Amino acid sequence: MRILLPTGSATAEIVRAAAGRFCDRHEIDVAVTGELASFLTPGELRRLLAAGAYDMAIVSGMCTASFADVERETGVPVYRGPRHAADLPQVLAVLGRVTLSRTVPADDFLAETRREEASRRLALREAEAGAYFTLRGVKIGGGSRMKVLAEIMDAHRREDLLAEVRRFFADGADIVDLGFGFDATADDVRRCFAALSGVEGPLAVDTQDPILIAAAMPRADLVLSLHEGNIPAVGKTVADAGAAAVVVPGERTLAGNLAAAKEAGISRLIADPLLQPVGSGLVPSLAGFSGLPCPAFFGAGNVAELLDADSPGVNALLAGMAHEVGAAVVFTSEHSDKTRGSVAEMRRATEMMALMAGRPYPKDLGLDLLLLKEKRRRREPPLAYESIMDAHPAPDEIVYDPLGCIRIGIEGDFIVAVHKGRAVRGRCWEDVFHTLLLQGSLSRLDHAAYLGKELFKAELAIRLGRGFEQDGPF
C-alpha cells in the first residue's frame, strides 16, 4: 500500500521516523508542505497526489480544511491522522485492519473504536456468563462481571432519595443499597421503598435491625447484613420474601452464620468476610475470601472512605484485589467529597477486570481509569523562535472593565456566568465566553483573558468533580 503523509517542517523528523518503522508493511512518502501540518490546503494536497499513484493520504488531525473535493477529483481516500505526530505509530500499526475516519482525528477515532469494541465484548461476555442467581435480571457470581453495589447512607433522611438512586444507576451501579441508621423506624423504611416504586433495578436494605429488615421485604431484593443476632428473628421472613442476603461473621463464624441462614430457608446467599481498612488489617483480611461456598461480597468502600487518596486509582486497585479473590459483588460509597464519583469509577474498574480474561494485566483494554495522567506523554518538537524575553509581572492594581464585572459559578454540570442580572449557561467554557462576547458583556482584552482562565477553570472543576471558587486556586 502506498501512502502519502503530508506534514510540516516542525514535525517532519517525527513523521519520517514513524514512517520508517513501517517501511516493511507500506510504501510511505513523507511530504513537507510548510512549517505546520495543520495549514495544509486542498490545493496543495491535490498537487501532491497528482505526483504519484497513492492508495490513501493521511493528513494531520489538526487540519480544519475539507478535502472532500480532493478525494472526489483524485479518487484517493483522504483520512485524518492523529492530532499529534507522536501518536502516528499507533495509527500506522492498525492500517489494513481499521478504516480511519475522514472527519475525526485518528487518535480520537481509534480510542472511540476501542471503547465500542470493549463494550461489545463486555455485553457478549455478560450474556454468555452463568450465575449463582439473579436479582431482577442482574447476574450474581458464576463467571459474570463483578457487580457494583452503591450505598446511600441514612436513606430516611434524604429528601433527594429518588434522584440519588437514579443517579447511582445511571453512573453504573448494578444494585443500590439503602442504609438506615439507629434512629430509623419501620415507617421510615416503608416510606423510602415506597418512594422508589418506579425504580426497576435491584434495591438492597442495609440494617441489622430485624424490624427494619422485615419492613423492607415487600420491595428489597437483597438484605445487608445477617448474622447470629438477627437470623433467628428475621431469617424466615427474608426466605419467604425470596430475597437474597449478605451474611457476615459475628460472635459466630461466617461459615456458621451461612449455615444458619441456609437452614432458615434463604437460598440466595452472599458471604462477606469483612474487608478491613488500610492499617487495620487489610492484607490479612483477604485470607477470609478463600474457599467460600457462595458468592463473595467485597467491601471496597470501607477502604476507600478511610484513605486520603484520590479515589480512581484506589478503586482500580481494590477492584483488582476483588477480582483476584473471586468476589461477585463490590460495595462502594460516596459518603465524602473525596469519594464522589466512586460508583462510576468502580463500574469502570469492574469492566476492566472482566475484559482482562485471557490477559496477564489489566492494560490496553480499550477502557481505563486514567483521568488526570496520560497513558503516553506526547513529546512534540521544540518551538521555533528567533528571540525570547521573560514575561513581565502582571500589575497588582486591577483595571475593571467599564461594562461591569461577571460572576462565574457552576450549577450541576453547567458553567454559569452572570452579568448585570443576566445569566449565560453552558457546558463548554468557549460557548459561554462566545455568548458573552455576542452580548457585548466585555470590552477589555485583559478582562477577556481573565474570563477565559476562570471559565476554563470552572469547566475543569465540573469534569473532575471538584469545587470551584472564582479567583481562587484550582
N, C-alpha and C positions, 0 to 999 in steps of 0.2 A: 504494500500500500504506500503510495506516495503522498506525503502530507506537506502542506505549506504552513509554516509558523511565522507570521509577521510579528515583529517585536520592535521595541525601541532600543536605542543605544544604551540607555540606563540599565536595561535588564538583559542585554544581548548575551553576555557571558553565561548567565544563569540558564537562559533558554538553550544555548548551544550545549552546555554541559548535560542538561536534561535530555536533549535530543540524542546526544552521543551514547547515553545509557541504553537506548532502544534501537540503535542502528542495525542490530541483528534481526529485528522484527519489521521495521518500517524504513522506507527511504524518506528522510525528513529534511526539508530545505528551510533554513532559518533566514529570513529576510529582514534587514534593519530598514525601517521606514522613517525614522526620525528619532527624536530624543525619547518620547514616551509612546508606548504601545497603545495607550488608550486614545491617542489622537489619530489613529488610522482612519482614512476616509474611504468611502466606497470606490471612488475613482482610483485611488492608489491600489486597493485590493484587486480591482478589475485588471489593472496593468500587470500586477504580479502574477495573477492566474493565467493571463494570456501568454506568459513566458514559458509555461510548461504544462504538461499533462498531469494534473493533480486529481487525486481521488477525494480529497477534502482539504479545507482550510480551517485552522483553529485560531481564532482571533482572541485578543485579551478579553477577559471577562469584565474589564473596566470600560470597554468601548461602549459609547452611547449611540453611535450611528446604527442605522438599519442597513443590513447587507442583503435584504430580500431580493432587491432588483439585480444585484450582482450574481446571486445564486441562480436567479431565473435566466439571466442572459448567458451565463457561462455553463450552467448545468453542474457546477461543482458545489456540493453542500458546504455551507459555512456555519461552523459551530462556535459556541462561546467556550473559551478555555477558562482557566481559573483566574480569579481577580489578582492573585499574587503569583509571580513567576516561580516562587519557591515551591508552590503546590503542583507544578506541571508534571513531575514524575508520577504522582498518584493518578493523574489523568491519563497520561500516555500508557500506563500499565493496564488500563481496562479497555483500551481501544480494541474493537473487534468483538468484545463481549457486551459492551454497553454503548448504546447510541446516545451521544451527548445532545444537549438542548441548543436550539438556535437562538434562544432568548434569555435563558437563565445561566449565570456563570457556573462553570463546571464544578467548582468546589461546593456551591450550594446545591446544585442539581444532584451530584453524587451522594452528598450527605442525606438529602431527602430520599433518594432512591434506596440507600442502605436502610434508612429508618422504615420505609414502606416494606422492604423485604423482611426486615426483622419483625415487624408487626404481623406480617403474613405468616412467618414461621411460628410465632408465638400462638396465633389463633389456631393454626393447624395442630400444633403440639397439644394445646389445651383440649381441643375437640377430640383428639385420639387418646388422651390420658385416661387411665382408670381412676377410681376414687374410693376411699373408705366409705364415704357417704356424701350427701349433698345438703346444702342449706338453700332453699329456694332456687335451686338450679346451680348454685356455686359449688364446685367440686372441692372437697377437702381431702388432702393426702392422696396416697395411691399413685404417685407419679405426676400429679397435676402441679401447676405452679404454686409456690407458697402464697398463701392468701394474706392480704393486709387487713388487720383489724384495727380500726381507728377509734380511740376513746374520746367521749365527751364527758368530762368530769362534772359532777353536780348538775346533771341534766335538769333537775327540777327547779333550778334557779335561773335557767336560761330563757330569756324572752325570745331569742332568735333560734330556738332549737330546730325547727323545721329547716330553716335556711342553712344552719350549720351542718345538719345531716346531709342535706342535698349537696352542699359544698364538698364534704368529705367523699361522697360517692363520685362526684364529678372529678375530684382530684385523684381518684384511683382506688379508694378503699373498696374492699370486697365485702366487708362487714362493718357496720357502725355500732359501737358499744355505748350504751347509756349508763353512766356511773351515777350512783345515788349515795350521798353521804349519810351519816348517822341521824341527821335531822329530818330526813325524808320520811314521808308516810306512804301507806299503801295508796291513798288517794292521789298523791303526787305521782306515783309510778303509773297508775292508770291514766291520769291526765296526760302525761308525757307520751305514752304509747298511743293514746287516742289521737293526739295531735299529729301523729305520724302515720295515720291510717292510709294515706295515699302513697306512702313510700313502698316501693316494690322490693327493694334489696333486703338482704338479711340484717336483722337487728339483734343485738345482744343486751342483756341486762347484767350490770356489774354491781353486785352486792352479795354479802354473805348472810343477810337477814332473811330467814325463811318466809316471813310475812311479805316482804317486798318482792322476793322471787315469785311467790305464788300470785301476787298482784300483776306481775308482768306476763304470766303464762298465756293469756289469750293471744298475745302477739309475738313475744320474744322467741327467736329461733335458737338462741344459744344463751346459756347461763354461765356467768363468771362470778364466783367460783364455789365449787362444792368440796366439802371435807367432812371429817367425822363429826363436826359440831352441827352441821345442818342437813346432812343426808338423811338421818332418821326422821326429821321433821318435814322435809320437802322433797325427798327423793322420788316418792311415788307420784307426787303432783307433777314433777318435771317429766317423769316417764309417761304418765297418762296424756300429757300435752304433746308428746312426741318431740320435745325439744332436745337439743344436744347440750352437753355440759363440759365445761373445763374443770378438771379435778386437780386439786393441789394437795401437797403433804401438810400435815399439821402435827398434832400430838401422835398421830398415826402416820405410817409411811405412805408414800404416794401409791405404792402397789396395794396397800391395804385399803386405801380410800377408793381406788379404782375398782377393787373387788366389791366393796360395799355399794358403790354406785351401780355397778352391773347387777348386783343382787336386788337392788331396788327397782330394776326394770329399765334402766336407762341404757339404750343400745348404742347411741352415738356419743362416744366419749373422746375427749382430747386431754392429754396429760400435760400438766405444767410443772416441771421440776423446780421452778422458781429461779430464773436467772438473776444473779446478784450484780449490783453496780460495781464499777471500777473502784478498787480499794477495799471492797467488802467481800471479795471472793469471786470475781467474775470468772477467772480461768478455772478454779476448782469446781464451780457450779456447772460447767459444761459437761462434766462427767455424768451428771444426772440424766442426760439425754440418751445415754447408751441403753439399748435393749428394751425400750418401751414397747408395750403391747398394742399401742394405738397411736394415732397421730399426735404430734408434739406441738406444744404452744411455746413460743419463744418471746419473752417479754422484753423486746429491744427498747421500748420506750422508757423502761425503768433505768436503763443505762444512759441513754441519750439525754434525758432530762437532768441527770445528776453529773453531767460532764460539761464543763465550759469549753466547748469546741464547736466549730461550725458543723451543723448537722448533716450536710450532704455526704461528706467523707465518713462520718461516724455511722450513718445509716447504711452506706455501701458496705462497710466492713462488717457491721452487725448482720446484714443480710447474707454476706459470705459465710459468716460463722453459723448462722441458722441453716444455710444450705448444707454445710458440711456435717452438721449433727442430724440432718434429716427432718427439720421442722416442717410442719404443714401450715401453721398459722403464725404470723409475725405481728405482735402487738406494737403499735406506735401511738404517739400522742402529740398534741400541740398545745401543751399547758403553758408554755412560756414563749416569749418573743423569740428566743434563740432557736426554738424548735419549730416555729411556724413554717409550714411548707413540708414538714416531715412526711405527711401522708403521700404526697406526690413523689417525694424523694424515695420513700420506701417502696412504693409501687414500681418505680423505675428500677430500683435495685433488685427487686424480686424478679423482674423481667430479665434483667441481665443474668441472674443466676440460672434462669430457665433456658436462656439462649446459650449458656456455657456448655450444655450437654455435648460431649464428644470433644471438648476443647480443654486444654490444661489450665487456662487462665481466663478470667472474665474481661478480655480486652479485644478491640477490633470487632465488636459485635453488631455495630450499627446503632446501638443505643449506649449512652454513657451518662455519668453524673458530673461531668466537667462543666461547672457553672462559672467559675472565675479564672481558672487556669486553662491554658491551651494544651491540646494533645501534642502538637508540634509547633514550636515557635518559629515564625517566619523570619528569615534573615534577608531583608531586602538590600539592594546595593546602596552604598552611601550617597547622600545628596551631593549634587554638583553645584558649586558656587565659587565666585572669584574673590569675595571678601566677606568678613564676618564682624559683627560688633556685639557687645554684650547689651542685653536689654536694660533699659532704664527702669528704675523702680517706679511703680505706679504712685501717683501723688496721694498723700494721706487725705487731702481735702476732696470731698465728693462734690462734683458739679451735677446738680439734679436736672433731669430732663424737664423743660418748661411745660411739656404736655402732661406731667404728673407721674407719680410712682405706679408701679404694677406689683400687686401682691400675688405670689405664687404658692400654691399648695397642691396636695394630692388628695383625691377623694376616691377611695376604692382603687380601680385600675385606671383612673383618669388624672391627667395633669390639668389643673385649673389655674388660670391667670385672670386676675380681676383688675380692671382699670376703670376708675370712676363709676363703680357700681355695676359695670357690665362684665360678665364672666365669659371667658373662652375656655372650652373644654376639649381635650383630645388625648389620644394615647401616644402620639408621637410628638416629640418636642418641636420638630420642624413644622408640623402642621399648626401648632399653637402659635409659634413665632410668626409664621407666614400670615396667619389670620390677624395677629396684632398689627403687622405691617399694613395689611389691607385696610384695617380700620383707622389707620393714622394714629396709633397709640404711642408712638415714639418718634423722636426727631434727632437724637444724638447717636453717633457711631459708638461712643463708649458705653452708652446705655444699651445699645443693641448687642454689643459683645457681652456685657454683663447678663442680659436676659438669656442669651444663648447658653451661657455657662449654667445659670440657675435652672433653666428649663430642662437641659440635658441631665443635670443632677437629679431633678425630680423623676425623669424617665428611668434613670438607673435605680433610684430608690424603689420604684414600682417593680421593676424587673427582678431585683434582688430581695424584695420583701423587707426593705429597711425603712426606717423613719426618715422624714425629710424636714429640714429646717432652712428656710431661706436665709442666706448669708452665713449659715453655719457650716462647719466642716462636714464632709461626706464620710 
